[in-house]
């Protein structure tokens, strides 16, 4: 696997031209997996900002640093009540199949 910067995520680009125009990525909470910080290759580093315990699952709000712009906030859907704490540094693995791209007009791009 090629080494990436801490905020790069591999995605399936399909047939669209990735350099034609800016795109927005949409990632569903079930496409994210939290792992111990530094424990898994391919994970980006994030910080837990908030935890919502819903009984059968927990929604973890995690901020990923993107380089001076305040970062990106993601919500991960986790089974049960994991032993996480607000402020904890974690690794975030993103399933490339779960990344959906949208053009500037808001329409989904094929992939």
C-alpha positions as CSV (number, residue, x, y, z in Angstrom):
1,X,0.0,0.0,0.0
2,X,1.3,3.4,-0.9
3,X,2.1,5.8,2.0
4,X,-0.4,8.6,2.3
5,X,-0.5,11.8,4.3
6,X,-2.6,11.6,7.5
7,X,-5.7,13.1,5.8
8,X,-5.7,11.3,2.5
9,X,-8.3,8.6,2.0
10,X,-8.3,6.2,-0.9
11,X,-11.5,6.2,-3.0
12,X,-12.8,4.4,-6.1
13,X,-12.7,7.1,-8.8
14,X,-14.5,5.1,-11.5
15,X,-15.0,6.9,-14.8
16,X,-15.2,10.6,-13.8
17,X,-12.3,13.0,-14.2
18,X,-11.1,13.6,-10.6
19,X,-9.3,16.8,-11.6
20,X,-12.2,18.4,-13.6
21,X,-13.8,20.3,-10.8
22,X,-14.1,20.3,-7.0
23,X,-16.1,17.5,-5.5
24,X,-17.7,16.8,-2.1
25,X,-17.4,13.5,-0.4
26,X,-20.3,11.9,1.5
27,X,-19.5,9.1,3.9
28,X,-22.2,7.2,5.8
29,X,-21.5,6.5,9.5
30,X,-21.5,2.7,8.9
31,X,-18.6,3.1,6.4
32,X,-16.3,4.3,9.2
33,X,-14.4,2.2,11.7
34,X,-12.5,3.5,14.7
35,X,-9.3,1.9,15.7
36,X,-6.5,2.7,18.3
37,X,-4.5,5.7,17.1
38,X,-1.5,4.5,15.0
39,X,-2.6,0.9,15.2
40,X,-3.8,0.4,11.6
41,X,-2.3,1.2,8.3
42,X,-4.6,3.3,6.2
43,X,-6.3,5.0,9.1
44,X,-6.5,8.8,9.4
45,X,-6.0,10.4,12.8
46,X,-8.9,12.0,14.5
47,X,-10.1,13.2,17.9
48,X,-13.4,12.1,19.5
49,X,-15.5,15.3,20.1
50,X,-18.8,13.8,21.3
51,X,-20.3,10.4,22.0
52,X,-24.0,9.6,21.6
53,X,-24.9,6.4,23.5
54,X,-28.1,4.9,21.9
55,X,-28.2,1.6,23.7
56,X,-27.6,-0.9,20.8
57,X,-25.1,1.5,19.1
58,X,-23.0,4.6,19.7
59,X,-22.5,7.5,17.4
60,X,-19.0,8.9,17.7
61,X,-18.4,12.4,16.4
62,X,-14.7,12.6,15.4
63,X,-12.8,15.6,13.9
64,X,-10.1,14.9,11.4
65,X,-7.4,17.5,11.0
66,X,-7.0,18.6,7.4
67,X,-4.3,21.3,7.7
68,X,-5.3,24.6,9.3
69,X,-8.9,24.8,8.2
70,X,-10.5,23.5,11.4
71,X,-10.8,19.9,10.1
72,X,-13.6,17.7,9.0
73,X,-16.2,16.3,11.4
74,X,-17.3,12.7,10.8
75,X,-19.8,10.6,12.6
76,X,-19.0,6.9,13.0
77,X,-21.6,4.3,13.9
78,X,-20.3,1.8,16.4
79,X,-21.9,-1.3,17.9
80,X,-22.8,-1.2,21.6
81,X,-21.0,1.1,24.0
82,X,-17.3,1.1,23.2
83,X,-14.8,2.3,25.7
84,X,-14.1,5.7,24.1
85,X,-13.7,9.1,25.8
86,X,-14.2,12.7,24.6
87,X,-10.8,14.1,23.6
88,X,-9.3,10.6,22.8
89,X,-7.2,10.3,19.7
90,X,-8.3,7.5,17.4
91,X,-7.6,6.2,14.0
92,X,-10.4,6.3,11.5
93,X,-10.6,3.7,8.7
94,X,-12.8,4.7,5.8
95,X,-14.3,2.0,3.5
96,X,-13.5,3.3,0.0
97,X,-16.7,1.6,-1.3
98,X,-18.7,3.8,1.1
99,X,-17.4,7.1,-0.2
100,X,-20.0,8.9,-2.4
101,X,-18.8,11.9,-4.5
102,X,-21.0,14.8,-5.5
103,X,-20.2,17.6,-8.0
104,X,-20.6,21.3,-7.5
105,X,-24.2,21.1,-8.6
106,X,-24.9,18.6,-5.8
107,X,-25.6,15.6,-8.1
108,X,-23.9,12.3,-7.4
109,X,-21.0,11.4,-9.6
110,X,-20.8,7.8,-11.0
111,X,-18.1,5.6,-9.6
